[in-house]
């Protein structure tokens, strides 16, 4: 699925992504698959969904 990073706080270790389905997904640092291990607001990402509203294997396009 594709989405945009709404916000991400590296100090807290989590953030939220708005999926292209209109839903909001929670993403903890352990599910971020980027070189920096962090995300930046406004960037488009690709991710998998899991139980509830969690995003997994989040990566930049």
N, C-alpha and C positions, 0 to 999 in steps of 0.2 A: 504494500500500500504506500501511497505517497502522502506527504503532509508538510506543514510548515511548523517550525519551532516557534511556539508562542513565547516561551521564556525558559531559561535554564540557569540555575544558580550553582556554580561549581563548589562554592563553600558549603552549601547544604547537600549537594550531590544528587539533585533531582530537578526535573522540569516537566513541561507539558508540550505536547504536539497537537495541532489541530489537523486531523486526518482529512483526506479529500472526500470522506463520507460525512463530514460535518461534525464528527464526534471528537471529544477531547481525550487524549491519551496521556497517562502518567509514564514518565521514563526515568528510572533511577540510573545512576552513573554506571552500574555494572552491566547495563544493557546498551551502552553507547559503544559503537564499534567504529571509532575514529582514531586517528593517530594521537590526537591530544587528549582523548578520553572525555571531551567536553563538547557542548553544542552552543551555537550562537543564535539568538532570536532573529526571526525573519528568513532563515535559510530553509530551503527545501530539502527534505530528507526522505529516504525510503526506509520502511520498517515493517516488521511482522507484528501481528496482534496476538495476544494470548488471553488468559482468563481475565474477565472483567475489562477494565480499561487500561491495561498495561501494554506498553510498546516494547518489543524485543528486537535485537539485532539492528539498532538504529544506525544508519550510515548516510553521509552526504551523497548527493547525486553528482 
